[in-house]
């Protein structure tokens, strides 16, 4: 299974399997700052905090202990072997 999750901090990524259900959750936080340069007559700061949660039913039994995840270039790949 692959899931597109561009720009996330991998340390906030959680993947677990319980009772034929796969749960993927991510918390995101992004801060941007802008000013007009040397004068500092104005500045602007924005902060975005969000959460992504996806729950999927699995078609059969899987061995959760052997689950493998790999996150590269904004793509999460999950491998779930069958029991």
MMTF fields as JSON, N, C-alpha, C and O atoms, coordinates in Angstrom:
{
  "mmtfVersion": "1.0.0",
  "mmtfProducer": "UNKNOWN",
  "numBonds": 331,
  "numAtoms": 332,
  "numGroups": 83,
  "numChains": 1,
  "numModels": 1,
  "chainsPerModel": [1],
  "groupsPerChain": [83],
  "chainIdList": ["A"],
  "bondAtomList": [4, 2, 8, 6, 12, 10, 16, 14, 20, 18, 24, 22, 28, 26, 32, 30, 36, 34, 40, 38, 44, 42, 48, 46, 52, 50, 56, 54, 60, 58, 64, 62, 68, 66, 72, 70, 76, 74, 80, 78, 84, 82, 88, 86, 92, 90, 96, 94, 100, 98, 104, 102, 108, 106, 112, 110, 116, 114, 120, 118, 124, 122, 128, 126, 132, 130, 136, 134, 140, 138, 144, 142, 148, 146, 152, 150, 156, 154, 160, 158, 164, 162, 168, 166, 172, 170, 176, 174, 180, 178, 184, 182, 188, 186, 192, 190, 196, 194, 200, 198, 204, 202, 208, 206, 212, 210, 216, 214, 220, 218, 224, 222, 228, 226, 232, 230, 236, 234, 240, 238, 244, 242, 248, 246, 252, 250, 256, 254, 260, 258, 264, 262, 268, 266, 272, 270, 276, 274, 280, 278, 284, 282, 288, 286, 292, 290, 296, 294, 300, 298, 304, 302, 308, 306, 312, 310, 316, 314, 320, 318, 324, 322, 328, 326],
  "bondOrderList": [1, 1, 1, 1, 1, 1, 1, 1, 1, 1, 1, 1, 1, 1, 1, 1, 1, 1, 1, 1, 1, 1, 1, 1, 1, 1, 1, 1, 1, 1, 1, 1, 1, 1, 1, 1, 1, 1, 1, 1, 1, 1, 1, 1, 1, 1, 1, 1, 1, 1, 1, 1, 1, 1, 1, 1, 1, 1, 1, 1, 1, 1, 1, 1, 1, 1, 1, 1, 1, 1, 1, 1, 1, 1, 1, 1, 1, 1, 1, 1, 1, 1],
  "groupList": [{"groupName": "UNK", "atomNameList": ["N", "CA", "C", "O"], "elementList": ["N", "C", "C", "O"], "formalChargeList": [0, 0, 0, 0], "bondAtomList": [1, 0, 2, 1, 3, 2], "bondOrderList": [1, 1, 2], "singleLetterCode": "X", "chemCompType": "L-PEPTIDE LINKING"}],
  "groupTypeList": [0, 0, 0, 0, 0, 0, 0, 0, 0, 0, 0, 0, 0, 0, 0, 0, 0, 0, 0, 0, 0, 0, 0, 0, 0, 0, 0, 0, 0, 0, 0, 0, 0, 0, 0, 0, 0, 0, 0, 0, 0, 0, 0, 0, 0, 0, 0, 0, 0, 0, 0, 0, 0, 0, 0, 0, 0, 0, 0, 0, 0, 0, 0, 0, 0, 0, 0, 0, 0, 0, 0, 0, 0, 0, 0, 0, 0, 0, 0, 0, 0, 0, 0],
  "groupIdList": [1, 2, 3, 4, 5, 6, 7, 8, 9, 10, 11, 12, 13, 14, 15, 16, 17, 18, 19, 20, 21, 22, 23, 24, 25, 26, 27, 28, 29, 30, 31, 32, 33, 34, 35, 36, 37, 38, 39, 40, 41, 42, 43, 44, 45, 46, 47, 48, 49, 50, 51, 52, 53, 54, 55, 56, 57, 58, 59, 60, 61, 62, 63, 64, 65, 66, 67, 68, 69, 70, 71, 72, 73, 74, 75, 76, 77, 78, 79, 80, 81, 82, 83],
  "secStructList": [7, 3, 3, 3, 7, 6, 6, 7, 7, 4, 4, 4, 7, 3, 3, 3, 3, 3, 6, 6, 3, 3, 3, 3, 3, 3, 3, 3, 3, 3, 3, 3, 3, 3, 3, 7, 1, 1, 1, 7, 1, 7, 3, 3, 3, 3, 3, 3, 3, 3, 3, 3, 3, 3, 3, 3, 3, 7, 1, 1, 7, 5, 7, 4, 4, 4, 7, 3, 3, 3, 3, 3, 6, 6, 3, 3, 3, 3, 3, 7, 7, 5, 7],
  "xCoordList": [0.852, 0.0, 0.9, 1.916, 0.538, 1.284, 0.333, -0.827, 0.853, 0.074, 0.962, 2.104, 0.456, 1.194, 1.034, -0.081, 2.176, 2.195, 3.347, 4.314, 3.249, 4.379, 4.605, 3.662, 5.891, 6.271, 6.046, 6.062, 5.836, 5.605, 6.91, 7.898, 6.898, 8.016, 7.793, 6.811, 8.699, 8.533, 8.368, 7.753, 8.905, 8.795, 7.356, 7.048, 6.471, 5.075, 4.171, 2.969, 4.734, 3.984, 3.771, 4.723, 2.524, 2.197, 1.358, 0.372, 1.761, 1.041, 0.844, 1.805, -0.412, -0.642, -1.786, -2.638, -1.78, -2.805, -3.447, -2.766, -4.784, -5.515, -6.864, -7.611, -7.172, -8.475, -8.853, -9.906, -8.028, -8.284, -8.434, -9.085, -7.835, -7.924, -6.527, -5.744, -6.229, -4.972, -5.251, -6.171, -4.468, -4.642, -3.345, -2.284, -3.436, -2.296, -2.637, -3.682, -1.741, -1.989, -0.703, 0.396, -0.877, 0.239, -0.205, -1.327, 0.683, 0.441, 1.401, 2.583, 0.898, 1.735, 1.756, 0.779, 2.891, 3.029, 3.991, 5.106, 3.549, 4.372, 4.299, 3.22, 5.45, 5.511, 6.202, 7.243, 5.622, 6.259, 6.413, 5.56, 7.505, 7.775, 8.145, 8.772, 7.753, 8.05, 8.279, 7.562, 9.271, 9.48, 9.96, 10.28, 10.006, 10.386, 11.892, 12.332, 12.675, 14.129, 14.743, 14.422, 15.639, 16.408, 15.562, 15.852, 14.526, 13.723, 12.884, 12.666, 12.424, 11.521, 10.307, 9.841, 9.796, 8.576, 7.36, 6.367, 7.447, 6.364, 6.945, 8.014, 6.228, 6.574, 5.279, 4.263, 5.348, 4.165, 4.618, 5.608, 3.892, 4.147, 2.836, 1.794, 2.903, 1.737, 2.115, 3.241, 1.17, 1.407, 0.229, -0.923, 0.53, -0.496, -0.274, 0.831, -1.303, -1.251, -2.402, -3.544, -2.11, -3.149, -2.902, -1.865, -3.875, -3.782, -4.408, -5.453, -3.757, -4.252, -4.462, -3.578, -5.626, -5.909, -6.669, -7.7, -6.166, -6.823, -6.973, -5.995, -8.177, -8.462, -9.027, -9.982, -8.421, -8.845, -9.073, -8.289, -10.15, -10.404, -9.529, -9.379, -8.958, -8.111, -8.94, -9.836, -8.659, -9.482, -9.302, -10.107, -8.276, -8.036, -7.092, -6.738, -6.686, -5.779, -4.358, -3.898, -3.674, -2.283, -1.454, -1.976, -0.147, 0.781, 1.341, 2.333, 0.707, 1.078, 2.513, 3.165, 3.006, 4.366, 5.413, 6.547, 5.031, 5.96, 5.707, 6.263, 4.869, 4.587, 5.861, 6.649, 6.059, 7.202, 6.684, 5.735, 7.312, 6.966, 8.237, 9.326, 8.062, 9.18, 8.645, 7.684, 9.259, 8.831, 9.979, 11.017, 9.785, 10.802, 10.13, 9.119, 10.7, 10.25, 8.743, 8.1, 8.181, 6.762, 5.814, 4.599, 6.341, 5.494, 5.741, 6.874, 4.67, 4.726, 4.351, 3.285, 5.22, 4.936, 4.787, 5.653, 3.669, 3.38, 3.276, 2.551, 4.016, 3.948, 3.374, 3.918, 2.256, 1.558, 1.447, 0.594, 2.293, 2.205, 0.953, 0.536, 0.382, -0.783, -0.344, 0.801, -1.284, -1.021, -1.149, -0.966],
  "yCoordList": [-1.164, 0.0, 1.231, 1.256, 2.242, 3.501, 4.662, 4.659, 5.645, 6.837, 8.054, 8.081, 9.051, 10.295, 11.186, 11.537, 11.549, 12.424, 13.413, 13.359, 14.316, 15.22, 16.222, 16.745, 16.477, 17.545, 17.296, 18.249, 16.06, 15.831, 15.52, 15.13, 15.696, 15.304, 13.839, 13.496, 12.985, 11.539, 11.149, 10.126, 11.942, 11.606, 11.72, 11.184, 12.407, 12.541, 11.49, 11.468, 10.628, 9.605, 8.38, 7.855, 7.919, 6.718, 5.789, 6.209, 4.528, 3.51, 2.322, 1.823, 1.86, 0.65, -0.165, 0.343, -1.444, -2.386, -2.989, -3.433, -2.994, -3.602, -4.083, -3.322, -5.345, -5.926, -5.672, -5.092, -6.089, -5.951, -4.503, -4.23, -3.574, -2.152, -1.544, -1.75, -0.789, -0.058, 1.404, 2.0, 1.977, 3.376, 4.13, 3.75, 5.207, 6.073, 7.455, 8.018, 8.003, 9.354, 10.167, 9.651, 11.459, 12.393, 13.727, 14.176, 14.349, 15.716, 16.618, 16.301, 17.74, 18.668, 20.021, 20.446, 20.676, 22.025, 22.776, 22.324, 23.909, 24.695, 26.161, 26.69, 26.804, 28.222, 28.967, 28.532, 30.093, 30.938, 32.343, 32.833, 32.965, 34.333, 35.191, 34.717, 36.442, 37.372, 38.755, 39.173, 39.456, 40.848, 41.615, 41.022, 42.929, 43.737, 43.994, 44.858, 43.268, 43.402, 44.143, 43.884, 45.08, 45.777, 46.696, 46.853, 47.301, 48.268, 47.63, 48.231, 46.439, 45.751, 46.607, 46.588, 47.362, 48.128, 47.224, 47.588, 46.073, 45.113, 43.707, 43.45, 42.842, 41.428, 40.628, 41.101, 39.435, 38.583, 37.176, 36.675, 36.556, 35.173, 34.415, 34.881, 33.242, 32.38, 31.013, 30.547, 30.387, 29.057, 28.173, 28.508, 27.038, 26.077, 24.806, 24.263, 24.341, 23.081, 22.229, 22.686, 21.007, 20.147, 18.69, 18.326, 17.868, 16.452, 15.68, 16.059, 14.601, 13.7, 12.352, 11.849, 11.763, 10.453, 9.643, 10.083, 8.471, 7.604, 6.221, 5.644, 5.698, 4.367, 3.522, 3.92, 2.342, 1.47, 0.059, -0.459, -0.556, -1.961, -2.819, -2.545, -3.851, -4.762, -5.962, -6.394, -6.51, -7.587, -8.944, -9.85, -9.097, -10.37, -10.174, -9.049, -11.292, -11.223, -10.937, -11.485, -10.071, -9.746, -9.982, -10.022, -10.137, -10.305, -8.929, -8.49, -8.26, -6.886, -6.797, -5.767, -7.857, -7.852, -7.789, -7.369, -8.207, -8.196, -7.033, -7.001, -6.081, -4.913, -4.108, -3.926, -3.628, -2.775, -1.475, -1.47, -0.367, 0.939, 1.598, 1.412, 2.377, 3.112, 4.452, 4.492, 5.546, 6.89, 7.559, 7.865, 7.783, 8.438, 9.402, 9.075, 10.59, 11.594, 11.837, 11.985, 11.879, 12.187, 11.028, 11.225, 9.816, 8.646, 7.609, 7.187, 7.215, 6.179, 4.856, 4.739, 3.853, 2.509, 1.585, 1.535, 0.85, -0.06, -1.467, -1.701, -2.403, -3.803, -4.602, -4.6, -5.29, -6.075, -7.526, -7.84, -8.423, -9.828, -10.5, -10.183, -11.406, -12.156, -13.19, -13.642, -13.548, -14.603, -15.949, -16.971],
  "zCoordList": [0.0, 0.0, 0.0, 0.695, -0.767, -0.775, -0.483, -0.896, 0.236, 0.602, 0.37, 0.83, -0.33, -0.546, 0.682, 1.067, 1.296, 2.469, 2.32, 3.08, 1.343, 1.09, 2.211, 2.805, 2.486, 3.393, 4.862, 5.641, 5.283, 6.707, 7.423, 6.801, 8.721, 9.565, 9.92, 10.579, 9.487, 9.666, 11.14, 11.441, 12.044, 13.47, 13.987, 15.052, 13.258, 13.675, 13.044, 13.306, 12.223, 11.499, 12.373, 12.951, 12.475, 13.238, 12.366, 11.761, 12.311, 11.548, 12.471, 13.057, 12.607, 13.394, 12.817, 12.087, 13.169, 12.724, 13.96, 14.885, 13.955, 15.056, 14.547, 13.933, 14.803, 14.443, 12.987, 12.724, 12.041, 10.6, 10.151, 9.143, 10.893, 10.56, 10.561, 11.488, 9.497, 9.39, 9.709, 9.148, 10.6, 10.989, 10.72, 11.216, 9.927, 9.621, 10.153, 9.825, 10.985, 11.495, 11.444, 11.65, 11.161, 11.046, 11.63, 11.398, 12.385, 12.849, 12.097, 11.963, 11.607, 10.858, 11.555, 12.172, 11.436, 11.964, 11.055, 10.799, 10.582, 9.669, 10.081, 10.346, 10.13, 10.471, 9.339, 8.847, 8.925, 7.917, 8.483, 9.223, 8.123, 8.573, 7.37, 6.422, 7.422, 6.327, 6.924, 7.834, 6.413, 6.819, 5.591, 4.561, 5.713, 4.554, 4.483, 3.724, 5.249, 5.133, 6.293, 7.453, 5.972, 6.998, 7.874, 9.06, 7.311, 8.063, 9.157, 10.21, 8.914, 9.842, 10.199, 11.339, 9.214, 9.434, 9.569, 10.198, 8.986, 9.158, 9.153, 8.601, 9.763, 9.711, 9.8, 10.309, 9.302, 9.321, 9.679, 9.147, 10.575, 10.948, 10.851, 11.313, 10.245, 10.161, 10.692, 10.515, 11.338, 11.876, 11.515, 11.789, 10.896, 10.52, 11.319, 11.338, 11.966, 12.686, 12.173, 12.13, 11.789, 11.245, 11.585, 12.14, 11.24, 11.527, 10.377, 9.849, 10.003, 8.961, 9.612, 10.307, 9.393, 9.947, 8.914, 8.405, 8.608, 7.622, 8.248, 8.723, 8.25, 8.781, 7.644, 6.976, 7.431, 6.335, 6.847, 7.642, 6.388, 6.696, 5.803, 4.612, 6.381, 5.623, 5.171, 5.896, 3.988, 3.437, 4.129, 3.912, 4.945, 5.623, 6.783, 7.135, 7.379, 8.515, 8.044, 7.042, 8.782, 8.486, 9.74, 10.854, 9.532, 10.639, 10.99, 10.407, 11.935, 12.295, 12.803, 12.635, 13.417, 13.946, 12.83, 13.061, 11.629, 10.49, 9.531, 8.433, 9.943, 9.111, 8.899, 9.826, 7.674, 7.348, 6.766, 5.982, 7.155, 6.593, 6.075, 6.617, 5.006, 4.424, 3.932, 3.164, 4.369, 3.952, 3.208, 3.796, 1.91, 1.081, 0.121, -0.502, 0.009, -0.966, -0.911, -1.95, 0.292, 0.452, 0.229, 0.207, 0.062, -0.186, 0.916, 1.147, 1.582, 2.596, 1.957, 1.352, 2.084, 1.588, 2.788, 3.661, 2.819, 3.925, 3.346, 2.38, 3.952, 3.546, 4.709, 5.814, 4.435, 5.452, 4.996, 4.166, 5.52, 5.104, 5.696, 6.81, 4.951, 5.426, 6.456, 6.465, 7.32, 8.311, 7.665, 8.327]
}
